[in-house]
Amino acid sequence: MASSAHALAEATPASRDKYVDLLRVASLGTVVLGHWLMAAVSVRGDGRAEVGNLLAVEPRLQLLTWALQVMPVFFFVGGFSHALSYRSLRRKAGEDGEDGENGGAALYSVFLRARLQRLLRPTVVFIGVWGALALALQLAGREGGLLDVSLRLVAQPLWFIGIYLAMVAFTPPLLRLHDRYGWGAFGGLAAAAGLVDVLRFGFGVPYVEFLNFAFVWLAVHQLGFLRADGKLRRPYLLAGAGLAGAVLLVAYGPYPLSMVGMPGEKISNMAPPTFALLCHGLWLVGGVESLRGPAQRWLRRPRVWRAVVAANGVSMTAFLWHLTAMLGVYGALLALGVRLPEPATGVWWAQVPVRVVVAGAVTALLVTVFRRFEQPSAVVLGESGVSPAGARPAAALGVTLCLFGVLGLSMVGFGGLLEGRTAVLVAVRVTAPVAVAMTLAGWLLVERAGRGRSAAA
């Protein structure tokens, strides 16, 4: 991997925006570190292990989420990358004479496959491995304690995959809106997010809050389009407006302080997202954009850029498996009879560096095993493996199935595969087997719809 990263770093064109790559790595790395720190594993009086949340044990630390809840940065970077990728494919389609309605259908499916390969392939492998392990454990009668918690927790980060799938799927139409209205397209999405909260909190309209899974995150994604066109010229104003808005909403509105979900809370800024979280996203995006100049100078150092390239090549694999590593470390400690200190005590904090280093080492081992599934294969823009008329519906159906499959699995987890354990996704009950089947079927549709054939074929 080191030699490959070195070669890729050396071949980087001068026009590449290296800061975007750094933001992608840094945002995922911050999420991973945050999850490791928030896990408060303890042993109850009956000897059963449970996983709590450090932010619930120490509520004063919830203010840190205003800096460490960086998922908006990743979605912002996604918007930037999706805009460049789709425009590049569209230019190539025009050069090859494939523009037009049929060409547009094939272009959409090829774009989906090109953007989703590095996302879906490692995700499908992760789901397959954990699904098989959960089934084997249940057939063997192994259950209880940390194992049951692990089967639920390791699937929770999949919500991020589902949201990102939606962003990729909506890129072509939202990019057209951006090309026509610019800041107005972002303003429309932001206004819709605010209206949803008014209907939710002011009028008690049921289920309307779930619309903000789209409006909030797609508004942040739209900021990436603006970044791609060089229209974020005064990021400090964006940061200031976002921070002021978030402070006022939390101080005088119904919004909680924490920008991540907390156990037992009636209102979460995350699930579903709120307008306060959108303001938080504006503050973060404006903040990181204000740091672009010094960061770009730092990235001119060859060693630094090689490290960023290497990390980018395995970032999704590390994200998928980091909770597995952390829970594996705690499981090993319990199996060895190590007494776990009470969370947030002096001893607990003293052990944090050791636990993080060990979890990092286990994650690196898992990355070594599974990283090959993150490497994309070449995508050819040309005659599609299915007719152009069928390419767009197949690709759209595939993304939809993957979206609901991974979101459902993030809620129900891998436990109770044979018992039909359910969770409520919006207003629909889902089970783990159905969620897994939907994800696999959707992935196959996306792969087939976007698979190009070489000219020789």
C-alpha angles and dihedrals in degrees: 000000000000093000091046091050089048091053093047091048091051091049095051110128116236090240094062116113100231093182090068090057090050091051091051092053095040094050094050091043091053091051091050093049091046092054091050092051097044095054107103105186117186139163119239125220092265090056096253118135121230133183117225133174120261089213090060091048092048107027091180088071092063089089088069089070088073087072102025101046092089103155089111088063092055092049090047090054088047091057091052093050095044092052092052093044096049093045090050092052090046091054091050091049089053092049091050093048093247098121120118134067098313092039089050091055092051091043091054093052093045090049091052093050093045093051097039103046095086089043105044103036097059089039093054090048090050091050092047095050095046093041092054091045093049092049092049092049092049093048089050091051094242111148145125138072121028092353093065091046091049093052088057101038101047090063097050097087088060088085086077091056090053094051091046091052089056091050092054092046093051096044098097097052094038091048089055089052089049092050089054103038106018109188088009091070090054090045091053093053092045091049090050090052090051092048091052091056091048090053091044101046101022101043104017094234106178122238094359090112091071090068087073091070081075105031099046098043095039089052089056089046089052089059086065089059089053089049091051089056094046094247098131092086099146105037093164089066090052091049093048094048092047094048093047091048093049092048093050094046093050094043097047106016137066093267123119123234096241117085090203128062117275126204114259097005117142093214124036126189089212110042100068100007118242135210086255089061089051089054088049088053091052091052092050095046092048090046097052091043089055088059095052097103100057091037092055090052090051091050091058088077107099094220093052093048092048089054091051092049092049092049092047090056093062104023097110093047091051091048093052095049104035095094090048088056094047095048089045090057092051091045091053091050092052092046090053090052095246112162110236116220120233110271117264094016122127092258091049092053091046089057095049096091091050093049092047093050092048092046088050091052092050090047090052089053092051090047089054090055099044106026095098090071090063094061109101122223121228115282117211121205102216141082108000126232087238129038114279089241090060098037099080097046092046093049093045092048090048093053091046092052091047091047095054092037097057093038090052092047091049088059103040099034126201097294123110097020091159096039099058094240108188141203131190116249105192096312099332127092115229134186129207096247092051091046092050092048092050092050094049094046091048093049092052091050093051091047093050097042094053101037109120126202122226121246090254091061 
